[in-house]
Amino acid sequence: MTFDGAEIYELAWRLGMPELERAARGAGVISVLEIAVLHSGRLRHSVARAIESQLGEVELRVAYEGLRLGAPLRTTVDRQRMERLNAALLAIKFGQLSDQSGLGRGDAPLWLLSRASGSHAHRVLLAPGKPEPPWSAIVQAVQTWLPEAIREIPLR
């Protein structure tokens, strides 16, 4: 059976987050970067959204599967770090990348990195444990500039 990634594509919805494109069309929103992480059995799945606003602020919202917090955790992200992450994604031509080939559920963790602005969205499915360029550059950029988006929480 071929892996279609449906579980990771539905993760944000399961965690109660609004549709990515809808979030990107919110008042004052410039763009949204989302990282959905599907782990193996020992860690909680998560979705993190960095929302850039016209006011120059970047808010990070993170939800973990199985944690009933009522709402995603919220924190601010330094604008310069977000600009560096965006520059790294632009340099590797994120908007033109397709999913990493040959992925299966056994490649966990899996990341679904999505960027949306207005009604346009682009998504790339990748395995951070399979260091193949150019997807490895995405992993390095996220680990360097937005590590709090991929923080791991163990199951208890």
N, C-alpha and C positions, 0 to 999 in steps of 0.2 A: 504494500500500500504506500502511495506517495504521500509525503508530508506536505500539507497545504498551509500550515501556519495559522489556521483559523483561531486556535486558542489565544495566541498572542495578539491577533488583530482584534479580538473581542475583550481583551483584558481591561482597557480603560472603561469600557461600558460596564463591565462586571463590577468595577470598583466605584461606579457611580459618577464618573467624570463625564461632562458633556462632550458631544461629538467634537473632534478636533477642529473641523472646518467652522463649526458654530463658535467655538472659543476664539478662533482667529478673526471672526467678524465682529467680535465684541467692541463696544465703544472704547475708543482710544487705543486699541491693540494694533501694534505694527506687525508682529509675527509671534508664532508659537513654535517651540521646539519640544518634541515629546520623545521620551525614551521609555518604552515598555520593555520590561525584563522578565523573561520566563526562565525560572531556575529549575534545577532538578529537585528532588524531594526534600532536601534539608534546609532550603532557604525560601523565604516568602517572595512571591511574584510581586512586582511593583510597576508603577507608572509614575514618571516625573514629567512635569510640564514647566518649561521656562517661558514665561509670558512677558514679552517686551512691549512697553507702552510708549505712547507719544510723549509722556512726561519724562522719559529717560530712565524709568525704573524697570527693573527686571525682577519679577516675582517667580519663585520656584514653588510649585505645589507637588507634593509627593504623597501617593497613597500606596499602602501595602495590603495585599490580600490577607484576610483573616484578622486584621487589626481594626477594631470597631472604634474609631476615633470621632465619628460624626461628620468629619470633613477632612480633606487632605491636609497634611502638615504644610505650613507656609513659612517661607523665609525669603529674604532678598538676596540677590546675586549681584556682585560687583559688575557694573556695566562694562568695564574694560575686559574682564574675563569672558563675558558673553560676546563681546566684539571679536576677541581673539578666537573663540570657538567658531563663530560665524565665518571669520576669515579662513580658518583651516578647512571648514566644509566647502567654502567657495573654491579654495585652491585645489581640492581633490575632485571638484565638479560633482558635488553631492547630487545636485538636481538632475544629473544625467545618469547616475548609477542605477543599476538594477540590483535585485536581491543577490546575495552571495549564493553561488550555485552549490548543489549537492548537500544541502542542509537537511537534518532530520532531528527529531525530538531528542535523540541521543547526543546531540551537539550542545546541549544545555550547558551554560546559559545561552539563551538566544536574545538578541536585542532587535527591537523594531524601532528604528529611528525615523521620526516623521517631522517634517517642517511644513508649516502652513502660514499663508499670508493671504488675507481676503478669502476668496473662494478657491484658491489654488493650494494643493497639498501634494507632497511627494514623500514616499515611504521606502525605506530600505531595510530588509531583513538580513541580519548578519550574526555570526557566531564569534564573540570576542576571543574564544579559545582557539580559533583557527586563524592564525596570523597570515592572511593572504592579502597582499595589496590589491586594490586601494582600500578595502574594508578595514584593514589593520590601522590605517591612518585615522579613520573615524574613531576607532577604539582609543587610540592614543590621544586624540584631541579631547574626547569626552573625559577620559581619565585625568588629563592635565588641567582642563579649564572648567569642568563641571562635575567633579567627583561625587558631590553630594546627591546627584541625580541617580547614581547607581549604587548607593550604600546598601549593603546586604544586611538583612534582618533574619536571624535564624528562626525556624519553627520551634515552638515550645509546647 
